[in-house]
Amino acid sequence: MLRIAVPNKGSLSGPAAEMLHEAGYQQRRESKELRIVDPENEVEFFYLRPRDIAIYVSSGRLDIGITGRDLLIDSGANAEEILPLGFARSTFRYATKPGTAKGVEDLGGMTVATSYEGIVAGHLADNGVDASVVHLDGAVETAIELGVAEVIADVVETGTSLRNAGLEIIGEPIMKSEAVVIRRTGADADEPKVQQFLRRLQGVLVARTYVMMDYDCRVEQLEKAVALTPGLESPTVSPLHNEGWVAVRAMVPAKEAQRIMDDLYDIGARAILTTAIHACRL
């Protein structure tokens, strides 16, 4: 039975459970449940603190887990990313009072406050910067005001909270994070149950990214239409009862669907419609 670690709370928890449900796995009904068994899929889920998941997976007690790339790197655990999941995206940046520094190269001799000591220490070392790192659990914006540090490193979305604290973002992003599937470093990459799990999640990602598009067009316009809707390999083309017309079906990126429909209409395609994809295997 495959043993999988899932975030029990925070920004990772809800989207992870939703994705697993879309992939056909049972999920817990109450937040107090710490473990459930899905016998039909031969999977056992353990609901753990997101920060601890990489540690459990690296120990070999659990086969794989879902956590943040930031938490994986920060943990220093013997685990590796095997599939990005596209949610819970975040960007890590340095920030300080205006005029203090322009980039990471200016931070030598300073103290950096952060909740992600492992990430920041690694980034400073990679850039050859000798600076001190102070670990704080949350609310790092106040560290500069209270004199604990000259610089902070934290997750930045809009930057509003930093500006409200009188700080400015400096330098390039430290890293970009998102939810990822992880496994113990060196674990069997071809284990059948793990591969099946990954295929299911990949199917959900594709289903969320694409829609199925159907339309009718004249045979003489088929090449132009196919150029607009090439599909993943090639579109399905079927003759219609009315001579000279064909029906075309292809997967297209959901975010481009409206533009593609307009372009198809302009070359004479008609009866254009899109339908959602709920599951797939590529």
Disulfide bonds with the S-S distance in Angstrom:
none
